[in-house]
Amino acid sequence: MIDHSVRSRARGTLLGLACGDALGRPVEFRTSAGIESEHGRVTEMLGHGTHDRPPGTITDDTEMALCIARSLVERGGFDGADVARRFVGWYESGPFDIGLMTADSLAQVREGVAWTDAGRKAWEGRTEGSNAGNGSVMRCAPYALAYLDRPGVLAEVSRASSEITHADPRCTAGCALLNEVVRRLVCGESDPDSVVGDALTLVDGSGAVPDELWTRVAGLPEETDTETLGYSGYVLATLESGLYHGLSADSFEEAVVEAVNHGDDADTVGAVTGAVAGARFGLDAVPERWRDELAERGELRRLADELLELAPAED
Ligand SMILES: [Mg+2]
């Protein structure tokens, strides 16, 4: 039997990711000053705005997390070829929001390049400054639920899944780190000040963690200069702000509202913050008025439950 509070935190992870994504979507690419002058403070699901969509519309962050979660449930665990195939299916549907590295890599898979090589090829074709986006950390949380009792496998699978589109070591280690944080929170680790340090130590034991990742996240959330937090599409900026807001706020709502109102890559910083805060506070802390706006809420909840069923494997 899965503990009720674990189930609530697992559901909170996926619904939290989706709510952060949808709350941030209308103000993606905006400045915090621009958001303030137009909206005051964004606390409700807004319509129109960036990408001009109805309130509660999810973007690539949640769409790709759904591809991963559905694949895990249907395949009974990580199947990279199947995840890549689902990503390509989504790519071919003509999404209104897709990252450059994701589009490059999925175009390669579509042309017949193996899923294990496509992300690396796309990465090799890019220069520093455009080679380490947040497109894999935004979507990776479902793995933490499926591998809740297997941290070693979780780190490995998180890295491999990132490589489908984001092969940079900052992205692969970033996914392993974020998922280990989410895993610990869903399992019930209650001290937000030690979770990042403990997760870093574990992830470092399973493969290299780039120095810059250590430097930027090791002291989170306590020893953080909030003036220097980044909110761009750079993977380490998104990770540090997502972890900071997710772990420092007193409630789910406060975490996501704080994150999204900085603008910039608001949907993805919102998604990462929402996954962390949802894993920390559980489903009941995710405001019902936000969840009710999500067309995908029933499926996300069901997938969270089904992912947990995969978790308690003998290993
Ligand atoms: Mg997005």
py3Dmol code that shows the C-alpha trace and the ligand (Angstrom):
import py3Dmol

protein = """\
ATOM      1  CA  MET A   1       0.000   0.000   0.000  1.00  0.00           C
ATOM      2  CA  ILE A   2       1.297   3.429  -0.883  1.00  0.00           C
ATOM      3  CA  ASP A   3       1.199   5.876   1.982  1.00  0.00           C
ATOM      4  CA  HIS A   4      -1.446   8.583   1.592  1.00  0.00           C
ATOM      5  CA  SER A   5       1.027  11.436   2.088  1.00  0.00           C
ATOM      6  CA  VAL A   6       3.436   9.979  -0.502  1.00  0.00           C
ATOM      7  CA  ARG A   7       0.559   9.768  -2.978  1.00  0.00           C
ATOM      8  CA  SER A   8      -0.402  13.373  -2.266  1.00  0.00           C
ATOM      9  CA  ARG A   9       3.165  14.593  -2.808  1.00  0.00           C
ATOM     10  CA  ALA A  10       3.471  12.567  -6.047  1.00  0.00           C
ATOM     11  CA  ARG A  11       0.233  14.071  -7.365  1.00  0.00           C
ATOM     12  CA  GLY A  12       1.437  17.478  -6.172  1.00  0.00           C
ATOM     13  CA  THR A  13       4.630  17.055  -8.217  1.00  0.00           C
ATOM     14  CA  LEU A  14       2.860  16.617 -11.548  1.00  0.00           C
ATOM     15  CA  LEU A  15      -0.033  19.009 -10.892  1.00  0.00           C
ATOM     16  CA  GLY A  16       2.472  21.488  -9.461  1.00  0.00           C
ATOM     17  CA  LEU A  17       4.628  21.322 -12.582  1.00  0.00           C
ATOM     18  CA  ALA A  18       1.594  21.906 -14.806  1.00  0.00           C
ATOM     19  CA  CYS A  19       0.213  24.772 -12.681  1.00  0.00           C
ATOM     20  CA  GLY A  20       3.588  26.552 -12.650  1.00  0.00           C
ATOM     21  CA  ASP A  21       3.848  26.127 -16.419  1.00  0.00           C
ATOM     22  CA  ALA A  22       0.319  27.415 -17.099  1.00  0.00           C
ATOM     23  CA  LEU A  23       0.555  30.313 -14.620  1.00  0.00           C
ATOM     24  CA  GLY A  24       3.845  31.455 -16.206  1.00  0.00           C
ATOM     25  CA  ARG A  25       2.823  30.966 -19.842  1.00  0.00           C
ATOM     26  CA  PRO A  26       1.107  34.360 -20.391  1.00  0.00           C
ATOM     27  CA  VAL A  27       4.129  36.274 -19.018  1.00  0.00           C
ATOM     28  CA  GLU A  28       6.950  34.294 -20.644  1.00  0.00           C
ATOM     29  CA  PHE A  29       9.633  36.634 -22.056  1.00  0.00           C
ATOM     30  CA  ARG A  30       8.278  39.633 -20.101  1.00  0.00           C
ATOM     31  CA  THR A  31      10.295  41.678 -17.596  1.00  0.00           C
ATOM     32  CA  SER A  32       9.246  41.812 -13.941  1.00  0.00           C
ATOM     33  CA  ALA A  33       8.662  45.574 -14.327  1.00  0.00           C
ATOM     34  CA  GLY A  34       6.487  44.993 -17.402  1.00  0.00           C
ATOM     35  CA  ILE A  35       4.436  42.363 -15.573  1.00  0.00           C
ATOM     36  CA  GLU A  36       3.986  44.671 -12.602  1.00  0.00           C
ATOM     37  CA  SER A  37       2.787  47.603 -14.673  1.00  0.00           C
ATOM     38  CA  GLU A  38       0.325  45.481 -16.645  1.00  0.00           C
ATOM     39  CA  HIS A  39      -0.959  43.001 -14.034  1.00  0.00           C
ATOM     40  CA  GLY A  40       0.241  44.178 -10.642  1.00  0.00           C
ATOM     41  CA  ARG A  41       0.974  40.664  -9.503  1.00  0.00           C
ATOM     42  CA  VAL A  42       0.035  37.493 -11.396  1.00  0.00           C
ATOM     43  CA  THR A  43      -1.827  35.227  -8.972  1.00  0.00           C
ATOM     44  CA  GLU A  44      -4.515  33.773 -11.260  1.00  0.00           C
ATOM     45  CA  MET A  45      -4.476  31.806 -14.509  1.00  0.00           C
ATOM     46  CA  LEU A  46      -4.624  34.493 -17.190  1.00  0.00           C
ATOM     47  CA  GLY A  47      -5.837  34.238 -20.772  1.00  0.00           C
ATOM     48  CA  HIS A  48      -4.087  35.735 -23.832  1.00  0.00           C
ATOM     49  CA  GLY A  49      -0.617  37.128 -23.109  1.00  0.00           C
ATOM     50  CA  THR A  50       2.460  35.405 -24.568  1.00  0.00           C
ATOM     51  CA  HIS A  51       1.398  32.761 -27.130  1.00  0.00           C
ATOM     52  CA  ASP A  52      -2.195  34.168 -26.870  1.00  0.00           C
ATOM     53  CA  ARG A  53      -3.945  31.166 -25.300  1.00  0.00           C
ATOM     54  CA  PRO A  54      -6.915  30.559 -22.976  1.00  0.00           C
ATOM     55  CA  PRO A  55      -6.346  30.515 -19.178  1.00  0.00           C
ATOM     56  CA  GLY A  56      -4.796  27.286 -17.888  1.00  0.00           C
ATOM     57  CA  THR A  57      -3.070  26.368 -21.170  1.00  0.00           C
ATOM     58  CA  ILE A  58      -0.004  24.196 -20.573  1.00  0.00           C
ATOM     59  CA  THR A  59       3.095  24.475 -22.786  1.00  0.00           C
ATOM     60  CA  ASP A  60       5.970  22.241 -23.905  1.00  0.00           C
ATOM     61  CA  ASP A  61       7.123  21.767 -20.299  1.00  0.00           C
ATOM     62  CA  THR A  62       4.010  19.808 -19.315  1.00  0.00           C
ATOM     63  CA  GLU A  63       3.438  18.319 -22.789  1.00  0.00           C
ATOM     64  CA  MET A  64       6.876  16.685 -22.691  1.00  0.00           C
ATOM     65  CA  ALA A  65       6.464  15.597 -19.065  1.00  0.00           C
ATOM     66  CA  LEU A  66       3.215  13.923 -20.179  1.00  0.00           C
ATOM     67  CA  CYS A  67       5.091  12.094 -22.976  1.00  0.00           C
ATOM     68  CA  ILE A  68       7.564  10.798 -20.371  1.00  0.00           C
ATOM     69  CA  ALA A  69       4.917   9.822 -17.822  1.00  0.00           C
ATOM     70  CA  ARG A  70       2.742   8.006 -20.384  1.00  0.00           C
ATOM     71  CA  SER A  71       5.776   6.155 -21.708  1.00  0.00           C
ATOM     72  CA  LEU A  72       6.930   5.089 -18.238  1.00  0.00           C
ATOM     73  CA  VAL A  73       3.469   3.751 -17.383  1.00  0.00           C
ATOM     74  CA  GLU A  74       2.896   1.968 -20.699  1.00  0.00           C
ATOM     75  CA  ARG A  75       6.421   0.543 -20.962  1.00  0.00           C
ATOM     76  CA  GLY A  76       6.772  -0.252 -17.244  1.00  0.00           C
ATOM     77  CA  GLY A  77       9.962   1.809 -16.908  1.00  0.00           C
ATOM     78  CA  PHE A  78      12.388   3.919 -18.938  1.00  0.00           C
ATOM     79  CA  ASP A  79      12.436   3.100 -22.655  1.00  0.00           C
ATOM     80  CA  GLY A  80      14.457   5.834 -24.368  1.00  0.00           C
ATOM     81  CA  ALA A  81      13.367   4.903 -27.890  1.00  0.00           C
ATOM     82  CA  ASP A  82       9.722   5.084 -26.848  1.00  0.00           C
ATOM     83  CA  VAL A  83      10.177   8.445 -25.086  1.00  0.00           C
ATOM     84  CA  ALA A  84      11.948   9.828 -28.183  1.00  0.00           C
ATOM     85  CA  ARG A  85       9.168   8.504 -30.422  1.00  0.00           C
ATOM     86  CA  ARG A  86       6.539  10.262 -28.291  1.00  0.00           C
ATOM     87  CA  PHE A  87       8.570  13.494 -28.325  1.00  0.00           C
ATOM     88  CA  VAL A  88       8.694  13.307 -32.132  1.00  0.00           C
ATOM     89  CA  GLY A  89       4.931  12.700 -32.294  1.00  0.00           C
ATOM     90  CA  TRP A  90       4.393  15.827 -30.216  1.00  0.00           C
ATOM     91  CA  TYR A  91       6.917  17.795 -32.347  1.00  0.00           C
ATOM     92  CA  GLU A  92       5.044  16.779 -35.497  1.00  0.00           C
ATOM     93  CA  SER A  93       1.784  18.080 -33.993  1.00  0.00           C
ATOM     94  CA  GLY A  94       3.189  21.623 -34.408  1.00  0.00           C
ATOM     95  CA  PRO A  95       3.363  22.876 -30.789  1.00  0.00           C
ATOM     96  CA  PHE A  96       3.190  26.651 -30.245  1.00  0.00           C
ATOM     97  CA  ASP A  97       6.138  26.506 -27.822  1.00  0.00           C
ATOM     98  CA  ILE A  98       9.266  24.435 -28.457  1.00  0.00           C
ATOM     99  CA  GLY A  99      12.907  25.019 -27.516  1.00  0.00           C
ATOM    100  CA  LEU A 100      15.662  25.311 -30.121  1.00  0.00           C
ATOM    101  CA  MET A 101      17.751  22.362 -28.920  1.00  0.00           C
ATOM    102  CA  THR A 102      14.643  20.215 -28.611  1.00  0.00           C
ATOM    103  CA  ALA A 103      13.571  21.089 -32.163  1.00  0.00           C
ATOM    104  CA  ASP A 104      17.114  20.405 -33.505  1.00  0.00           C
ATOM    105  CA  SER A 105      17.395  17.057 -31.753  1.00  0.00           C
ATOM    106  CA  LEU A 106      13.908  15.831 -32.595  1.00  0.00           C
ATOM    107  CA  ALA A 107      14.408  16.796 -36.250  1.00  0.00           C
ATOM    108  CA  GLN A 108      17.435  14.472 -36.208  1.00  0.00           C
ATOM    109  CA  VAL A 109      15.475  11.613 -34.624  1.00  0.00           C
ATOM    110  CA  ARG A 110      12.801  12.134 -37.267  1.00  0.00           C
ATOM    111  CA  GLU A 111      15.448  11.796 -39.976  1.00  0.00           C
ATOM    112  CA  GLY A 112      16.513   8.441 -38.562  1.00  0.00           C
ATOM    113  CA  VAL A 113      19.353   9.359 -36.176  1.00  0.00           C
ATOM    114  CA  ALA A 114      19.322   7.086 -33.100  1.00  0.00           C
ATOM    115  CA  TRP A 115      17.764   8.629 -29.976  1.00  0.00           C
ATOM    116  CA  THR A 116      21.052   7.998 -28.165  1.00  0.00           C
ATOM    117  CA  ASP A 117      22.966  10.180 -30.679  1.00  0.00           C
ATOM    118  CA  ALA A 118      20.553  12.946 -31.680  1.00  0.00           C
ATOM    119  CA  GLY A 119      20.977  15.172 -28.636  1.00  0.00           C
ATOM    120  CA  ARG A 120      24.744  14.896 -28.774  1.00  0.00           C
ATOM    121  CA  LYS A 121      24.811  15.833 -32.461  1.00  0.00           C
ATOM    122  CA  ALA A 122      22.590  18.853 -31.825  1.00  0.00           C
ATOM    123  CA  TRP A 123      24.798  19.842 -28.877  1.00  0.00           C
ATOM    124  CA  GLU A 124      28.010  19.595 -30.903  1.00  0.00           C
ATOM    125  CA  GLY A 125      26.533  21.967 -33.459  1.00  0.00           C
ATOM    126  CA  ARG A 126      26.043  24.734 -30.886  1.00  0.00           C
ATOM    127  CA  THR A 127      28.353  27.140 -29.157  1.00  0.00           C
ATOM    128  CA  GLU A 128      28.636  28.098 -25.488  1.00  0.00           C
ATOM    129  CA  GLY A 129      25.713  30.315 -24.585  1.00  0.00           C
ATOM    130  CA  SER A 130      23.223  28.364 -26.689  1.00  0.00           C
ATOM    131  CA  ASN A 131      24.065  24.761 -25.790  1.00  0.00           C
ATOM    132  CA  ALA A 132      22.687  24.275 -22.280  1.00  0.00           C
ATOM    133  CA  GLY A 133      19.017  25.232 -22.197  1.00  0.00           C
ATOM    134  CA  ASN A 134      16.442  24.222 -19.597  1.00  0.00           C
ATOM    135  CA  GLY A 135      14.413  22.026 -21.985  1.00  0.00           C
ATOM    136  CA  SER A 136      15.213  18.760 -20.224  1.00  0.00           C
ATOM    137  CA  VAL A 137      15.005  19.840 -16.564  1.00  0.00           C
ATOM    138  CA  MET A 138      11.533  21.283 -17.178  1.00  0.00           C
ATOM    139  CA  ARG A 139      10.056  17.889 -18.086  1.00  0.00           C
ATOM    140  CA  CYS A 140      11.997  15.303 -16.064  1.00  0.00           C
ATOM    141  CA  ALA A 141      10.027  15.033 -12.793  1.00  0.00           C
ATOM    142  CA  PRO A 142       7.910  11.956 -13.724  1.00  0.00           C
ATOM    143  CA  TYR A 143      11.044   9.792 -13.418  1.00  0.00           C
ATOM    144  CA  ALA A 144      11.365  10.707  -9.739  1.00  0.00           C
ATOM    145  CA  LEU A 145       7.960   9.108  -9.073  1.00  0.00           C
ATOM    146  CA  ALA A 146       8.664   5.965 -11.095  1.00  0.00           C
ATOM    147  CA  TYR A 147      12.047   5.405  -9.396  1.00  0.00           C
ATOM    148  CA  LEU A 148      11.099   6.568  -5.922  1.00  0.00           C
ATOM    149  CA  ASP A 149      12.960   3.738  -4.194  1.00  0.00           C
ATOM    150  CA  ARG A 150      15.914   3.504  -6.585  1.00  0.00           C
ATOM    151  CA  PRO A 151      18.077   6.646  -6.455  1.00  0.00           C
ATOM    152  CA  GLY A 152      20.957   5.109  -8.417  1.00  0.00           C
ATOM    153  CA  VAL A 153      18.735   4.081 -11.326  1.00  0.00           C
ATOM    154  CA  LEU A 154      16.905   7.412 -11.134  1.00  0.00           C
ATOM    155  CA  ALA A 155      20.148   9.360 -11.647  1.00  0.00           C
ATOM    156  CA  GLU A 156      21.123   7.173 -14.589  1.00  0.00           C
ATOM    157  CA  VAL A 157      17.730   7.350 -16.283  1.00  0.00           C
ATOM    158  CA  SER A 158      17.448  11.124 -15.706  1.00  0.00           C
ATOM    159  CA  ARG A 159      20.757  11.677 -17.482  1.00  0.00           C
ATOM    160  CA  ALA A 160      19.858   9.339 -20.378  1.00  0.00           C
ATOM    161  CA  SER A 161      16.477  10.996 -20.889  1.00  0.00           C
ATOM    162  CA  SER A 162      18.062  14.465 -20.913  1.00  0.00           C
ATOM    163  CA  GLU A 163      20.503  13.338 -23.601  1.00  0.00           C
ATOM    164  CA  ILE A 164      17.667  12.726 -26.073  1.00  0.00           C
ATOM    165  CA  THR A 165      17.596  16.502 -26.594  1.00  0.00           C
ATOM    166  CA  HIS A 166      20.044  18.061 -24.089  1.00  0.00           C
ATOM    167  CA  ALA A 167      23.421  16.326 -23.889  1.00  0.00           C
ATOM    168  CA  ASP A 168      25.388  19.076 -22.142  1.00  0.00           C
ATOM    169  CA  PRO A 169      26.746  17.805 -18.771  1.00  0.00           C
ATOM    170  CA  ARG A 170      25.051  20.741 -17.003  1.00  0.00           C
ATOM    171  CA  CYS A 171      21.700  19.565 -18.373  1.00  0.00           C
ATOM    172  CA  THR A 172      22.198  15.843 -17.725  1.00  0.00           C
ATOM    173  CA  ALA A 173      23.531  16.381 -14.183  1.00  0.00           C
ATOM    174  CA  GLY A 174      20.871  19.044 -13.644  1.00  0.00           C
ATOM    175  CA  CYS A 175      18.091  16.519 -14.390  1.00  0.00           C
ATOM    176  CA  ALA A 176      19.696  13.961 -12.077  1.00  0.00           C
ATOM    177  CA  LEU A 177      19.958  16.566  -9.322  1.00  0.00           C
ATOM    178  CA  LEU A 178      16.439  17.947  -9.679  1.00  0.00           C
ATOM    179  CA  ASN A 179      14.957  14.450  -9.708  1.00  0.00           C
ATOM    180  CA  GLU A 180      16.903  13.406  -6.620  1.00  0.00           C
ATOM    181  CA  VAL A 181      15.580  16.497  -4.823  1.00  0.00           C
ATOM    182  CA  VAL A 182      12.013  15.703  -5.930  1.00  0.00           C
ATOM    183  CA  ARG A 183      12.457  12.030  -4.973  1.00  0.00           C
ATOM    184  CA  ARG A 184      13.606  12.939  -1.466  1.00  0.00           C
ATOM    185  CA  LEU A 185      10.749  15.385  -0.983  1.00  0.00           C
ATOM    186  CA  VAL A 186       8.106  12.910  -2.179  1.00  0.00           C
ATOM    187  CA  CYS A 187       9.601  10.301   0.176  1.00  0.00           C
ATOM    188  CA  GLY A 188       8.993  12.750   3.021  1.00  0.00           C
ATOM    189  CA  GLU A 189      12.342  14.433   3.635  1.00  0.00           C
ATOM    190  CA  SER A 190      11.158  17.515   5.456  1.00  0.00           C
ATOM    191  CA  ASP A 191      14.252  19.708   5.857  1.00  0.00           C
ATOM    192  CA  PRO A 192      14.397  21.996   2.795  1.00  0.00           C
ATOM    193  CA  ASP A 193      17.818  23.300   3.846  1.00  0.00           C
ATOM    194  CA  SER A 194      19.659  19.999   3.539  1.00  0.00           C
ATOM    195  CA  VAL A 195      17.918  18.370   0.574  1.00  0.00           C
ATOM    196  CA  VAL A 196      19.994  19.990  -2.199  1.00  0.00           C
ATOM    197  CA  GLY A 197      23.341  19.228  -0.528  1.00  0.00           C
ATOM    198  CA  ASP A 198      22.355  15.610   0.111  1.00  0.00           C
ATOM    199  CA  ALA A 199      21.072  15.218  -3.450  1.00  0.00           C
ATOM    200  CA  LEU A 200      24.270  16.718  -4.912  1.00  0.00           C
ATOM    201  CA  THR A 201      26.397  14.243  -2.978  1.00  0.00           C
ATOM    202  CA  LEU A 202      24.374  11.315  -4.283  1.00  0.00           C
ATOM    203  CA  VAL A 203      24.339  12.529  -7.879  1.00  0.00           C
ATOM    204  CA  ASP A 204      28.087  13.218  -7.777  1.00  0.00           C
ATOM    205  CA  GLY A 205      28.603   9.573  -6.843  1.00  0.00           C
ATOM    206  CA  SER A 206      26.874   8.405 -10.036  1.00  0.00           C
ATOM    207  CA  GLY A 207      28.668  10.635 -12.571  1.00  0.00           C
ATOM    208  CA  ALA A 208      30.410  13.971 -12.874  1.00  0.00           C
ATOM    209  CA  VAL A 209      28.674  17.116 -11.640  1.00  0.00           C
ATOM    210  CA  PRO A 210      30.087  20.199 -13.410  1.00  0.00           C
ATOM    211  CA  ASP A 211      31.746  22.715 -11.061  1.00  0.00           C
ATOM    212  CA  GLU A 212      29.398  25.500 -12.057  1.00  0.00           C
ATOM    213  CA  LEU A 213      26.391  23.425 -11.049  1.00  0.00           C
ATOM    214  CA  TRP A 214      27.920  22.775  -7.617  1.00  0.00           C
ATOM    215  CA  THR A 215      28.741  26.433  -7.136  1.00  0.00           C
ATOM    216  CA  ARG A 216      25.342  27.722  -8.123  1.00  0.00           C
ATOM    217  CA  VAL A 217      23.137  25.336  -6.192  1.00  0.00           C
ATOM    218  CA  ALA A 218      25.118  23.884  -3.255  1.00  0.00           C
ATOM    219  CA  GLY A 219      24.023  26.531  -0.707  1.00  0.00           C
ATOM    220  CA  LEU A 220      20.363  26.587  -1.749  1.00  0.00           C
ATOM    221  CA  PRO A 221      18.035  27.731  -0.425  1.00  0.00           C
ATOM    222  CA  GLU A 222      19.578  29.256   2.713  1.00  0.00           C
ATOM    223  CA  GLU A 223      22.758  30.895   1.488  1.00  0.00           C
ATOM    224  CA  THR A 224      21.235  32.621  -1.498  1.00  0.00           C
ATOM    225  CA  ASP A 225      21.724  36.146  -2.730  1.00  0.00           C
ATOM    226  CA  THR A 226      18.302  36.630  -4.304  1.00  0.00           C
ATOM    227  CA  GLU A 227      19.589  39.641  -6.281  1.00  0.00           C
ATOM    228  CA  THR A 228      21.738  37.338  -8.404  1.00  0.00           C
ATOM    229  CA  LEU A 229      19.194  34.598  -9.125  1.00  0.00           C
ATOM    230  CA  GLY A 230      18.678  33.991 -12.836  1.00  0.00           C
ATOM    231  CA  TYR A 231      15.346  33.390 -14.598  1.00  0.00           C
ATOM    232  CA  SER A 232      16.529  32.798 -18.157  1.00  0.00           C
ATOM    233  CA  GLY A 233      16.398  29.679 -20.287  1.00  0.00           C
ATOM    234  CA  TYR A 234      19.931  28.739 -19.207  1.00  0.00           C
ATOM    235  CA  VAL A 235      19.655  25.434 -17.353  1.00  0.00           C
ATOM    236  CA  LEU A 236      21.578  26.567 -14.263  1.00  0.00           C
ATOM    237  CA  ALA A 237      19.597  29.805 -13.957  1.00  0.00           C
ATOM    238  CA  THR A 238      16.313  27.881 -14.107  1.00  0.00           C
ATOM    239  CA  LEU A 239      17.548  25.263 -11.661  1.00  0.00           C
ATOM    240  CA  GLU A 240      18.779  27.748  -9.077  1.00  0.00           C
ATOM    241  CA  SER A 241      15.641  29.885  -9.153  1.00  0.00           C
ATOM    242  CA  GLY A 242      13.314  26.866  -9.308  1.00  0.00           C
ATOM    243  CA  LEU A 243      15.034  25.181  -6.370  1.00  0.00           C
ATOM    244  CA  TYR A 244      15.265  28.432  -4.435  1.00  0.00           C
ATOM    245  CA  HIS A 245      11.577  29.323  -4.743  1.00  0.00           C
ATOM    246  CA  GLY A 246      10.406  25.731  -4.391  1.00  0.00           C
ATOM    247  CA  LEU A 247      12.382  25.180  -1.199  1.00  0.00           C
ATOM    248  CA  SER A 248      12.272  28.596   0.483  1.00  0.00           C
ATOM    249  CA  ALA A 249       8.593  29.579   0.233  1.00  0.00           C
ATOM    250  CA  ASP A 250       6.127  28.930   3.044  1.00  0.00           C
ATOM    251  CA  SER A 251       3.455  27.579   0.699  1.00  0.00           C
ATOM    252  CA  PHE A 252       3.035  26.150  -2.789  1.00  0.00           C
ATOM    253  CA  GLU A 253       1.159  29.234  -3.941  1.00  0.00           C
ATOM    254  CA  GLU A 254       3.816  31.640  -2.653  1.00  0.00           C
ATOM    255  CA  ALA A 255       6.598  29.634  -4.359  1.00  0.00           C
ATOM    256  CA  VAL A 256       4.992  29.640  -7.798  1.00  0.00           C
ATOM    257  CA  VAL A 257       3.686  33.227  -7.651  1.00  0.00           C
ATOM    258  CA  GLU A 258       7.143  34.496  -6.649  1.00  0.00           C
ATOM    259  CA  ALA A 259       8.826  32.523  -9.429  1.00  0.00           C
ATOM    260  CA  VAL A 260       6.448  33.458 -12.230  1.00  0.00           C
ATOM    261  CA  ASN A 261       6.346  37.179 -11.497  1.00  0.00           C
ATOM    262  CA  HIS A 262      10.010  37.514 -12.428  1.00  0.00           C
ATOM    263  CA  GLY A 263       9.011  36.956 -16.050  1.00  0.00           C
ATOM    264  CA  ASP A 264      11.764  35.906 -18.477  1.00  0.00           C
ATOM    265  CA  ASP A 265      11.413  32.102 -18.892  1.00  0.00           C
ATOM    266  CA  ALA A 266       8.409  32.284 -16.571  1.00  0.00           C
ATOM    267  CA  ASP A 267       6.637  29.102 -17.645  1.00  0.00           C
ATOM    268  CA  THR A 268       9.690  26.904 -17.219  1.00  0.00           C
ATOM    269  CA  VAL A 269      10.909  28.491 -13.978  1.00  0.00           C
ATOM    270  CA  GLY A 270       7.275  28.105 -12.866  1.00  0.00           C
ATOM    271  CA  ALA A 271       7.235  24.436 -13.904  1.00  0.00           C
ATOM    272  CA  VAL A 272      10.461  23.572 -12.040  1.00  0.00           C
ATOM    273  CA  THR A 273       9.366  25.557  -8.983  1.00  0.00           C
ATOM    274  CA  GLY A 274       5.939  23.917  -9.126  1.00  0.00           C
ATOM    275  CA  ALA A 275       7.356  20.381  -9.310  1.00  0.00           C
ATOM    276  CA  VAL A 276       9.609  21.037  -6.284  1.00  0.00           C
ATOM    277  CA  ALA A 277       6.973  22.854  -4.227  1.00  0.00           C
ATOM    278  CA  GLY A 278       4.310  20.293  -5.175  1.00  0.00           C
ATOM    279  CA  ALA A 279       6.602  17.463  -4.043  1.00  0.00           C
ATOM    280  CA  ARG A 280       7.197  19.358  -0.815  1.00  0.00           C
ATOM    281  CA  PHE A 281       3.674  20.459   0.103  1.00  0.00           C
ATOM    282  CA  GLY A 282       1.473  17.850  -1.645  1.00  0.00           C
ATOM    283  CA  LEU A 283      -1.625  18.094  -3.815  1.00  0.00           C
ATOM    284  CA  ASP A 284      -3.885  19.797  -1.263  1.00  0.00           C
ATOM    285  CA  ALA A 285      -1.513  22.770  -1.197  1.00  0.00           C
ATOM    286  CA  VAL A 286      -1.862  23.298  -4.969  1.00  0.00           C
ATOM    287  CA  PRO A 287      -4.710  25.837  -5.214  1.00  0.00           C
ATOM    288  CA  GLU A 288      -7.879  24.229  -6.505  1.00  0.00           C
ATOM    289  CA  ARG A 289      -8.764  27.341  -8.513  1.00  0.00           C
ATOM    290  CA  TRP A 290      -5.543  26.771 -10.536  1.00  0.00           C
ATOM    291  CA  ARG A 291      -5.954  23.012 -10.901  1.00  0.00           C
ATOM    292  CA  ASP A 292      -9.554  23.460 -12.096  1.00  0.00           C
ATOM    293  CA  GLU A 293      -8.289  25.460 -15.098  1.00  0.00           C
ATOM    294  CA  LEU A 294      -6.116  22.574 -16.353  1.00  0.00           C
ATOM    295  CA  ALA A 295      -7.739  20.336 -18.970  1.00  0.00           C
ATOM    296  CA  GLU A 296      -5.094  17.689 -18.179  1.00  0.00           C
ATOM    297  CA  ARG A 297      -5.681  17.578 -14.407  1.00  0.00           C
ATOM    298  CA  GLY A 298      -7.408  14.166 -14.388  1.00  0.00           C
ATOM    299  CA  GLU A 299      -4.718  12.507 -16.481  1.00  0.00           C
ATOM    300  CA  LEU A 300      -1.878  14.075 -14.476  1.00  0.00           C
ATOM    301  CA  ARG A 301      -3.382  12.793 -11.240  1.00  0.00           C
ATOM    302  CA  ARG A 302      -3.930   9.309 -12.653  1.00  0.00           C
ATOM    303  CA  LEU A 303      -0.403   9.181 -14.087  1.00  0.00           C
ATOM    304  CA  ALA A 304       1.094  10.196 -10.734  1.00  0.00           C
ATOM    305  CA  ASP A 305      -0.718   7.269  -9.085  1.00  0.00           C
ATOM    306  CA  GLU A 306       0.350   4.851 -11.823  1.00  0.00           C
ATOM    307  CA  LEU A 307       3.979   6.001 -11.682  1.00  0.00           C
ATOM    308  CA  LEU A 308       4.034   5.218  -7.972  1.00  0.00           C
ATOM    309  CA  GLU A 309       2.827   1.704  -8.761  1.00  0.00           C
ATOM    310  CA  LEU A 310       6.047   1.239 -10.761  1.00  0.00           C
ATOM    311  CA  ALA A 311       8.186   2.496  -7.892  1.00  0.00           C
ATOM    312  CA  PRO A 312       8.319  -0.243  -5.250  1.00  0.00           C
ATOM    313  CA  ALA A 313      10.198  -2.727  -7.431  1.00  0.00           C
ATOM    314  CA  GLU A 314      12.622  -5.306  -6.038  1.00  0.00           C
ATOM    315  CA  ASP A 315      16.055  -4.133  -7.044  1.00  0.00           C
TER     316      ASP A 315
END
"""
ligand_1 = """\
1
MG
Mg 7.242 26.305 -22.165
"""
view = py3Dmol.view(width=600, height=400)
view.addModel(protein, "pdb")
view.setStyle({"model": 0}, {"cartoon": {"style": "trace"}})
view.addModel(ligand_1, "xyz")
view.setStyle({"model": 1}, {"stick": {}})
view.zoomTo()
view.show()
